[in-house]
Structures are given as structure tokens and as C-alpha cells.
Amino acid sequence: MMDLGKYAAEVISAWGISLALLGGLVWWTIARDRKVRAELERTERDHG
């Protein structure tokens, strides 16, 4: 492992928080995409 010096805990926790936030954004984007696609399909079926 790299030597992060005396700030190792802060650096690792910052990376962890960043990865968690990115993962949450990816999950939210995929969930929103599925919802919008389902609404679009329902609208097209009802009005098509």
C-alpha cells in the first residue's frame, strides 16, 4: 500500500466518501431512468 503519511485516515475516508457518493449517484440515475422509461411506455400505450 502507498505511504500516505500522517493524513492516511483522512485521505482514505475522503476516498471512501467520494466512492459512496458516486455509487449513490449511479444508483439514483439508474432508478430514475427506469421510472421515466416506464412512464414513457405507459403514456405511449395510452395515447398511441
C-alpha positions in Angstrom: 0.0 0.0 0.0 1.1 3.6 -0.6 2.6 5.6 2.2 0.0 8.3 2.8 1.8 9.8 5.8 0.1 11.2 8.9 -3.0 12.0 6.9 -3.7 8.4 5.8 -7.0 8.2 7.7 -8.3 11.5 6.2 -7.3 10.5 2.7 -8.8 7.0 2.9 -12.0 8.3 4.4 -12.3 11.1 1.7 -11.8 8.4 -1.0 -14.5 6.2 0.7 -17.0 9.0 1.0 -16.3 10.0 -2.6 -16.8 6.5 -3.9 -20.0 6.1 -1.8 -21.4 9.3 -3.2 -20.6 8.3 -6.8 -22.2 4.9 -6.2 -25.3 6.6 -4.9 -25.5 8.9 -7.9 -25.1 6.0 -10.3 -27.9 4.1 -8.4 -30.2 7.2 -8.4 -29.6 7.8 -12.1 -30.4 4.1 -13.0 -33.5 4.1 -10.7 -34.7 7.4 -12.2 -34.1 6.1 -15.8 -36.2 3.0 -15.1 -39.1 5.1 -13.7 -39.1 7.6 -16.6 -38.9 4.8 -19.2 -41.9 3.1 -17.5 -43.9 6.3 -17.5 -43.0 6.9 -21.2 -44.1 3.4 -22.2 -47.3 3.8 -20.2 -48.0 7.2 -21.9 -47.2 5.9 -25.4 -49.5 2.9 -24.8 -52.4 5.0 -23.5 -52.1 7.7 -26.2 -50.7 5.7 -29.1 
